[in-house]
Amino acid sequence: MENFVAYNPVKLHFGKGVVDTLGQEALQYGKKALLMYGKGSSVKNGYYDNVLKQLTSSGIEVVEYNGIKSNPIYEDVEKAVAIARKNEVDMVVALGGGSVIDSAKIATLCIPANLNPWHVMIRQQIPEKATPLLTVLTLAATGSEMNAAAVLQNHKTGQKIGFVHPLAYPKQSFLDPTYTFSVPRNYTAYGVVDMIAHALEAYFGLGTARLTDKFIVSIIQEAMHYGPLVLKEPENYDYRANVMWAGTAALNGMTTWGKKYGDWGVHGLGHELSLQFDVPHGASLSIAYPAWMKLQIEKAGNKIAALGQALWGESDIRATIRNFENFFESIESPIRLQQAGIDVDKRDNIIKGLNANKASGFAYPMNDKEHQTVVDFMYEGAL
């Protein structure tokens, strides 16, 4: 087992009605907030009204930035930072899923010293302070509500990249499973895929920590058990609660304790699909993960076999990969590029982007030739 430091400073409020304490909790950070949210679902479903009520009834003045898209762009963060600085806000409140929270995280790092969001992402500017961030989660998927990571994309440079900084942890996060009742069926499924992928990225990392791997397997089992159930009964509180907690646990640090680091190569593959074709993040991962496993049969066959034994009671490598494909298909998430509307004539563009952005993993690096192979697996699916 590797040495590790277990650290997570986020105060997490979980359960029905927890958002009703938002205003009182926010008061400790000041009296003026920037509220960031997406393209309208939070307003349509009443979540915005309740968040606004909780803040204003506690005497907190609110300014807003909305319209953040599902694959977040740095330009939105840039505009949010300008509004925050103009209005001299004391805190940022993010209402939404991972895209909104990720955008808000980078905004909080940029507001104090008026940093450029993309320069922060590419580490040309290093934040030394952060504006306090509170999050209200509306989509169980990314785990961003309880970690220090964020992802943004830049179409001008052709990049979608991640950034991790200890100052990016939210101060407090509010998770009410009823706020996910209205998530559409497809995005509910993509969220389940995303949390499974996060667990897998940790599993395929370097280092041996048996208890941590048991955490990982349990998270995947929870997602695979409750995912299909919540698709059948989207307003079942218990189902939504269990899916929501699995998504948070998959990326709040506990899946890495005692391991050297995760792999994250599959996220590199998925980011290219989202960047070029605006594929929803979870959908990109259900396409990329089985293909990546096929690519890694020689290098990671033993780990794939052990995972199959833990999840399905069989250690056949190819059967394990097929079982993942079967599960993703059962919740109607794509497993081939064609199912996402990406025809074979885009193959060379995908490979070119992967090569240019050096999409790779930490534990299992991928070279240019392997990019070609994995893209072919994403199209053909042949073992």
C-alpha positions as CSV (number, residue, x, y, z in Angstrom):
1,M,0.0,0.0,0.0
2,E,1.2,3.5,-0.9
3,N,1.5,6.3,1.7
4,F,-1.4,8.7,1.5
5,V,-3.0,11.8,3.0
6,A,-6.8,11.7,3.4
7,Y,-8.1,15.2,3.1
8,N,-11.5,16.5,2.2
9,P,-12.7,19.8,3.7
10,V,-16.1,19.9,2.1
11,K,-19.1,20.1,4.5
12,L,-21.7,18.0,2.8
13,H,-25.4,18.3,3.5
14,F,-27.3,15.3,2.2
15,G,-31.0,14.6,2.2
16,K,-34.5,16.0,1.6
17,G,-34.9,19.7,2.5
18,V,-31.2,20.4,3.1
19,V,-31.2,23.4,0.7
20,D,-33.5,25.2,3.2
21,T,-30.3,25.7,5.3
22,L,-28.4,27.3,2.5
23,G,-29.0,30.9,3.4
24,Q,-28.0,30.6,7.0
25,E,-24.8,28.6,6.1
26,A,-23.9,31.2,3.4
27,L,-24.0,34.1,5.9
28,Q,-20.7,33.1,7.3
29,Y,-19.0,34.0,4.0
30,G,-20.6,37.4,3.5
31,K,-23.7,39.3,2.2
32,K,-23.4,39.2,-1.6
33,A,-23.3,36.1,-3.8
34,L,-22.8,35.4,-7.5
35,L,-25.3,32.7,-8.4
36,M,-24.2,30.6,-11.4
37,Y,-26.5,28.1,-13.1
38,G,-27.2,26.5,-16.5
39,K,-29.6,26.9,-19.4
40,G,-33.0,26.9,-17.7
41,S,-33.8,23.5,-16.2
42,S,-33.1,24.8,-12.7
43,V,-35.5,27.6,-13.3
44,K,-38.1,25.4,-15.0
45,N,-38.1,22.9,-12.1
46,G,-38.3,25.4,-9.3
47,Y,-34.8,24.8,-7.8
48,Y,-33.7,28.3,-8.8
49,D,-36.6,29.9,-7.0
50,N,-35.9,28.0,-3.8
51,V,-32.1,28.8,-3.8
52,L,-32.9,32.5,-4.5
53,K,-35.4,32.5,-1.7
54,Q,-33.0,30.9,0.8
55,L,-30.3,33.4,0.0
56,T,-32.4,36.6,-0.1
57,S,-34.4,35.7,3.0
58,S,-31.1,35.6,4.9
59,G,-30.3,39.1,3.7
60,I,-27.8,38.0,1.0
61,E,-27.8,40.1,-2.2
62,V,-27.6,38.0,-5.4
63,V,-26.2,38.7,-8.8
64,E,-26.3,36.1,-11.5
65,Y,-24.6,34.4,-14.4
66,N,-26.5,31.7,-16.3
67,G,-26.4,29.8,-19.5
68,I,-23.5,27.4,-18.8
69,K,-23.6,24.5,-21.2
70,S,-23.2,20.8,-20.5
71,N,-19.6,20.8,-21.9
72,P,-18.4,23.9,-20.1
73,I,-16.3,26.6,-21.9
74,Y,-13.8,29.0,-20.5
75,E,-15.5,32.0,-22.0
76,D,-18.4,31.6,-19.6
77,V,-16.1,31.5,-16.7
78,E,-14.4,34.7,-18.0
79,K,-17.7,36.5,-18.1
80,A,-18.8,35.2,-14.7
81,V,-15.5,36.5,-13.2
82,A,-16.1,40.0,-14.7
83,I,-19.6,40.1,-13.1
84,A,-18.3,38.9,-9.8
85,R,-15.5,41.5,-9.6
86,K,-17.8,44.3,-10.8
87,N,-20.2,43.5,-8.0
88,E,-17.6,42.7,-5.4
89,V,-19.2,39.4,-4.4
90,D,-18.3,37.6,-1.2
91,M,-19.1,34.1,-2.5
92,V,-20.2,32.0,-5.4
93,V,-23.2,29.7,-5.3
94,A,-23.3,27.1,-8.1
95,L,-26.7,25.6,-8.9
96,G,-26.5,22.6,-11.3
97,G,-24.5,19.6,-12.2
98,G,-20.8,19.1,-12.8
99,S,-20.5,21.6,-15.7
100,V,-21.8,24.5,-13.6
101,I,-19.8,23.5,-10.5
102,D,-16.6,23.1,-12.5
103,S,-17.1,26.5,-14.1
104,A,-17.8,28.0,-10.7
105,K,-14.7,26.4,-9.2
106,I,-12.4,28.0,-11.8
107,A,-14.3,31.3,-11.4
108,T,-13.6,31.3,-7.6
109,L,-9.9,30.8,-8.3
110,C,-9.8,33.8,-10.7
111,I,-12.0,36.3,-8.9
112,P,-9.6,37.5,-6.1
113,A,-6.7,38.5,-8.4
114,N,-8.6,38.8,-11.7
115,L,-6.8,35.8,-13.3
116,N,-7.5,34.5,-16.8
117,P,-9.5,31.2,-16.5
118,W,-7.7,29.5,-19.4
119,H,-4.3,30.6,-18.1
120,V,-5.2,29.0,-14.8
121,M,-6.3,25.8,-16.6
122,I,-3.0,25.5,-18.4
123,R,-1.0,26.5,-15.3
124,Q,0.4,29.8,-16.6
125,Q,-1.2,31.5,-13.7
126,I,-1.3,30.0,-10.2
127,P,-4.1,31.0,-7.9
128,E,-3.2,32.0,-4.3
129,K,-6.7,32.8,-3.0
130,A,-10.2,31.6,-3.8
131,T,-13.6,33.1,-3.3
132,P,-15.8,30.8,-1.1
133,L,-17.9,28.4,-3.2
134,L,-21.2,26.7,-2.2
135,T,-22.8,24.2,-4.5
136,V,-26.4,22.9,-4.9
137,L,-26.3,19.7,-6.9
138,T,-29.0,18.9,-9.5
139,L,-27.3,16.0,-11.4
140,A,-25.7,12.9,-9.9
141,A,-22.6,12.2,-12.1
142,T,-19.3,14.0,-11.8
143,G,-18.6,14.1,-8.0
144,S,-17.5,17.7,-8.5
145,E,-19.5,18.7,-5.4
146,M,-16.9,17.1,-3.1
147,N,-13.5,17.4,-4.8
148,A,-11.0,19.9,-6.0
149,A,-11.1,19.1,-9.7
150,A,-12.6,21.0,-12.7
151,V,-12.7,20.5,-16.5
152,L,-13.1,23.2,-19.1
153,Q,-12.8,23.2,-22.9
154,N,-11.3,25.8,-25.3
155,H,-12.4,25.5,-28.9
156,K,-9.9,28.1,-30.0
157,T,-7.0,25.9,-28.9
158,G,-8.8,22.5,-29.5
159,Q,-8.4,21.4,-25.9
160,K,-10.6,20.0,-23.1
161,I,-8.5,19.6,-20.0
162,G,-8.7,19.1,-16.2
163,F,-7.3,21.1,-13.4
164,V,-6.9,20.2,-9.7
165,H,-6.1,22.7,-6.9
166,P,-6.8,22.5,-3.2
167,L,-8.3,25.9,-3.2
168,A,-11.0,24.6,-5.6
169,Y,-12.8,22.5,-2.9
170,P,-16.3,23.9,-2.3
171,K,-16.8,25.1,1.3
172,Q,-20.2,23.5,1.5
173,S,-22.3,21.3,-0.8
174,F,-26.1,20.7,-0.6
175,L,-27.4,17.4,-2.0
176,D,-31.1,16.9,-2.1
177,P,-32.0,13.8,-4.1
178,T,-35.4,15.4,-5.0
179,Y,-33.5,18.0,-7.0
180,T,-32.6,15.1,-9.4
181,F,-36.1,13.9,-10.0
182,S,-36.5,16.0,-13.1
183,V,-33.2,14.9,-14.8
184,P,-34.0,13.4,-18.2
185,R,-33.7,9.7,-18.7
186,N,-30.6,9.9,-21.0
187,Y,-28.7,12.3,-18.7
188,T,-29.6,10.1,-15.7
189,A,-28.0,7.2,-17.5
190,Y,-25.0,9.2,-18.6
191,G,-24.5,10.2,-14.9
192,V,-24.5,6.5,-13.9
193,V,-21.8,5.8,-16.5
194,D,-19.7,8.8,-15.3
195,M,-19.6,7.6,-11.7
196,I,-18.7,4.0,-12.9
197,A,-16.0,5.5,-15.0
198,H,-14.6,7.5,-12.1
199,A,-14.4,4.4,-10.0
200,L,-12.7,2.5,-12.9
201,E,-10.1,5.2,-13.4
202,A,-9.1,4.7,-9.7
203,Y,-9.2,0.9,-10.0
204,F,-6.8,0.8,-12.9
205,G,-4.4,3.2,-11.2
206,L,-1.1,2.0,-9.8
207,G,-0.6,0.7,-6.3
208,T,-2.3,-2.1,-4.3
209,A,-4.8,-1.2,-1.6
210,R,-7.3,-4.1,-1.2
211,L,-9.7,-2.2,1.0
212,T,-9.8,0.8,-1.4
213,D,-10.5,-1.6,-4.3
214,K,-13.4,-2.9,-2.3
215,F,-14.7,0.6,-2.0
216,I,-14.4,0.9,-5.7
217,V,-16.2,-2.3,-6.4
218,S,-19.0,-1.4,-4.0
219,I,-19.5,2.0,-5.7
220,I,-19.8,0.3,-9.1
221,Q,-22.2,-2.3,-7.7
222,E,-24.4,0.5,-6.3
223,A,-24.4,2.3,-9.6
224,M,-25.3,-0.8,-11.5
225,H,-28.0,-1.8,-9.0
226,Y,-29.7,1.5,-8.6
227,G,-29.1,2.9,-12.1
228,P,-31.7,0.7,-13.9
229,L,-34.1,1.1,-11.0
230,V,-34.1,4.9,-11.1
231,L,-34.6,4.8,-14.9
232,K,-37.8,2.9,-14.2
233,E,-38.9,5.0,-11.3
234,P,-37.3,8.5,-11.7
235,E,-39.1,10.0,-8.7
236,N,-38.3,7.2,-6.3
237,Y,-36.4,9.0,-3.5
238,D,-34.5,6.0,-2.3
239,Y,-33.2,5.2,-5.7
240,R,-32.2,8.7,-6.5
241,A,-30.5,9.1,-3.1
242,N,-28.4,6.0,-3.6
243,V,-27.4,7.0,-7.1
244,M,-26.5,10.5,-5.8
245,W,-24.3,9.2,-3.0
246,A,-22.5,6.7,-5.3
247,G,-21.7,9.6,-7.6
248,T,-20.2,11.7,-4.8
249,A,-18.3,8.8,-3.3
250,A,-16.8,7.8,-6.7
251,L,-14.7,11.0,-6.8
252,N,-14.3,12.4,-3.3
253,G,-10.9,10.9,-2.7
254,M,-11.8,7.6,-1.0
255,T,-11.2,5.5,-4.1
256,T,-7.5,6.6,-4.3
257,W,-6.4,6.2,-0.7
258,G,-3.4,3.8,-0.6
259,K,-3.0,3.7,-4.4
260,K,-0.3,5.6,-6.2
261,Y,-2.7,7.4,-8.6
262,G,-5.5,6.7,-11.1
263,D,-5.1,6.2,-14.8
264,W,-7.5,8.8,-16.4
265,G,-6.7,7.8,-20.0
266,V,-10.3,7.0,-20.8
267,H,-11.3,10.5,-19.8
268,G,-8.7,11.7,-22.2
269,L,-10.4,9.8,-25.0
270,G,-13.9,10.9,-23.9
271,H,-12.8,14.6,-23.7
272,E,-11.8,14.5,-27.4
273,L,-15.3,13.2,-28.4
274,S,-17.0,15.9,-26.3
275,L,-14.7,18.6,-27.7
276,Q,-15.1,17.7,-31.4
277,F,-18.7,16.5,-31.4
278,D,-20.3,17.8,-28.2
279,V,-21.0,14.3,-27.0
280,P,-22.4,14.3,-23.5
281,H,-19.5,13.4,-21.1
282,G,-21.1,10.2,-19.8
283,A,-22.0,9.0,-23.3
284,S,-18.4,9.5,-24.4
285,L,-17.2,7.3,-21.5
286,S,-19.6,4.4,-22.2
287,I,-18.1,4.3,-25.8
288,A,-14.5,4.7,-24.7
289,Y,-14.2,2.4,-21.6
290,P,-14.9,-0.9,-23.3
291,A,-12.7,0.0,-26.2
292,W,-9.9,1.0,-23.8
293,M,-10.2,-2.3,-21.9
294,K,-9.9,-4.2,-25.2
295,L,-6.7,-2.2,-26.0
296,Q,-5.3,-3.0,-22.6
297,I,-6.0,-6.8,-22.5
298,E,-2.3,-7.7,-22.5
299,K,-1.2,-5.0,-20.1
300,A,-4.1,-5.0,-17.6
301,G,-5.7,-8.4,-18.2
302,N,-5.2,-9.6,-14.7
303,K,-6.9,-6.5,-13.3
304,I,-9.8,-6.8,-15.7
305,A,-10.2,-10.5,-14.8
306,A,-10.2,-9.7,-11.0
307,L,-12.8,-7.0,-11.6
308,G,-15.0,-9.4,-13.5
309,Q,-14.7,-11.9,-10.6
310,A,-15.7,-9.2,-8.1
311,L,-18.7,-7.9,-10.1
312,W,-20.1,-10.9,-11.9
313,G,-18.4,-13.9,-10.4
314,E,-16.4,-14.8,-13.5
315,S,-12.8,-13.9,-14.4
316,D,-13.0,-14.3,-18.2
317,I,-11.5,-11.0,-19.5
318,R,-13.6,-10.8,-22.7
319,A,-16.7,-11.7,-20.8
320,T,-16.1,-8.9,-18.3
321,I,-15.7,-6.4,-21.1
322,R,-18.9,-7.7,-22.7
323,N,-20.7,-7.4,-19.4
324,F,-19.8,-3.7,-19.2
325,E,-21.0,-3.2,-22.7
326,N,-24.2,-5.0,-22.0
327,F,-24.8,-2.9,-18.9
328,F,-24.2,0.4,-20.7
329,E,-26.6,-0.7,-23.5
330,S,-29.2,-1.8,-21.0
331,I,-29.4,1.8,-19.7
332,E,-29.4,3.1,-23.3
333,S,-25.9,4.7,-23.2
334,P,-24.0,4.3,-26.5
335,I,-21.1,1.8,-26.8
336,R,-20.1,2.6,-30.4
337,L,-19.3,5.9,-32.0
338,Q,-22.0,5.3,-34.7
339,Q,-24.6,5.2,-31.9
340,A,-23.6,8.8,-31.0
341,G,-24.0,9.9,-34.6
342,I,-20.2,9.9,-35.4
343,D,-19.7,8.1,-38.6
344,V,-16.5,6.4,-39.8
345,D,-15.5,9.4,-41.9
346,K,-14.6,11.2,-38.7
347,R,-12.1,8.5,-37.7
348,D,-9.0,10.4,-38.8
349,N,-10.1,13.6,-37.2
350,I,-10.5,11.8,-33.8
351,I,-7.1,10.2,-34.1
352,K,-5.5,13.5,-35.1
353,G,-7.1,15.2,-32.0
354,L,-6.0,12.4,-29.7
355,N,-2.4,12.7,-31.0
356,A,-2.4,16.5,-30.8
357,N,-3.7,16.5,-27.3
358,K,-1.5,13.6,-26.2
359,A,-4.5,11.7,-24.8
360,S,-3.0,9.2,-22.4
361,G,-3.1,7.6,-19.0
362,F,-0.8,7.7,-16.0
363,A,-0.7,3.9,-15.5
364,Y,-1.2,2.8,-19.1
365,P,0.2,5.4,-21.4
366,M,-1.1,5.4,-25.0
367,N,0.9,6.2,-28.1
368,D,-0.2,7.4,-31.5
369,K,-0.5,3.8,-32.8
370,E,-2.7,2.8,-29.9
371,H,-4.9,5.8,-30.5
372,Q,-5.7,4.4,-33.9
373,T,-6.5,1.0,-32.4
374,V,-8.7,2.3,-29.6
375,V,-10.7,4.4,-32.1
376,D,-11.2,1.4,-34.3
377,F,-12.5,-0.5,-31.3
378,M,-14.9,2.4,-30.6
379,Y,-16.2,2.0,-34.1
380,E,-16.1,-1.7,-34.6
381,G,-16.2,-3.2,-31.1
382,A,-14.3,-6.3,-32.3
383,L,-12.4,-8.4,-29.7
